[in-house]
Amino acid sequence: MVDYTNNVCWISNTYYVHIDKDIPKYNHARYESEITYYQWVPMILLFQALLFKVPCIMWRILTASAGVNLDKIVTLAAETQYISPDDRERTIKHIVRYMDRWLENAREYRSGCFIRLRQTISKYCCIVCGKRYGNYLVTIYMFIKLLYMSNAIGQLFILNEFLGTNYNAYGLEVLSHLASGEEWDESARFPRVTLCDFKIRKLATLQQYTVQCVLPINLFNEKIFIFIWFWLVFVSILSSANFLVWCYTMIFRQHRIRYLKKFLRINECYKSELDKKMAVKFAEQYLRQDGIFVLRLVGKNANDVLVSEIVLHLWNHYRNKPLFKHANQVSDDNSNV
């Protein structure tokens, strides 16, 4: 009955009792230390991989309806580092024209007190968001960042339920053993020798057996889940820090304006009082939150030199638009008076 015993104990759950302790007499005491995960480790690893992929899939789905192809902009920006100067100039002009058309198409041309109220609220928070309010990309990006952070932290609790042990403190216990110099022969979470109960029918009677089982797969499971614990903690810390940094850089109005002013000063477009006034309108009325967000993505994937050139071209586009050009002339006349 050896093959039968091996198969039964593999598909049914085993339980762990330390070699120095007596086997509990009652079944409920045995069930308390039951091990139920080892058959399902490949499935839980695939499920974890899917959870990490879900935010990326959601990002692609949500940005597909944003009215702008972010992949195209970022790819073209990254390619400018490896092409000839003439091609680079043409690519930059193409990016600027594409962004200018997108910014104009995403503008709200309707009027009304409620629309103005929603636009005002959208400048300072992401509660009110939409493609016409200039904060759609920022809102969904922060939502995806929050998903990544929640996913990394939540998987620690998912594994805690899956393994049926205090997995949240597993890595700390490993570090404690290593720091104290204790031998790490076997973990109660991933035992290699367990016990299995099963019954065999013989004629009209049932005979119950308790046998020792060897789980060599736990030798690998132990190392895998040690690595996963440290990896999830590392990713959780980085995701949380990155989320807070993006909140600071994108949500606060003054930080967005300061980001644009830096490039305008580099291009010597921030000298007169008129330039200073128009720079604020350039950030809040023309680029808005989504436009500045796209510039930050370009800077992250290419470099700030390219962002500086794009900002200069967008600034010239903004100054040459009929509506803003007229406003500039009026401001100049008033300043002369």
Secondary structure, DSSP 8 states (H G I E B T S, - for coil): -HHHHHHHHHHS-EE---TTS---SSHHHHHTTEE--TTSHHHHHHHHHHHHHHHHHHHHHHHHTSSS-HHHHHHHHHHTTSS-HHHHHHHHHHHHHHHHHHHHHTS-----HHHHHHHHHHHH-SSS--TTTT-HHHHHHHHHHHHHHHHHHHHHHHHHHHHTS-GGGHHHHHHHHHHHT------SSS-SEEEEEEEEEETTEEEEEEEEEE-THHHHHHHHHHHHHHHHHHHHHHHHHHHHHHHHHHH-HHHHHHHHHHHHHHTT---SHHHHHHHHHIIIIIIHHHHHHHHHHHHHHS-HHHHHHHHHHHHHHHHHSHHHHHHHHHHHHHHH-
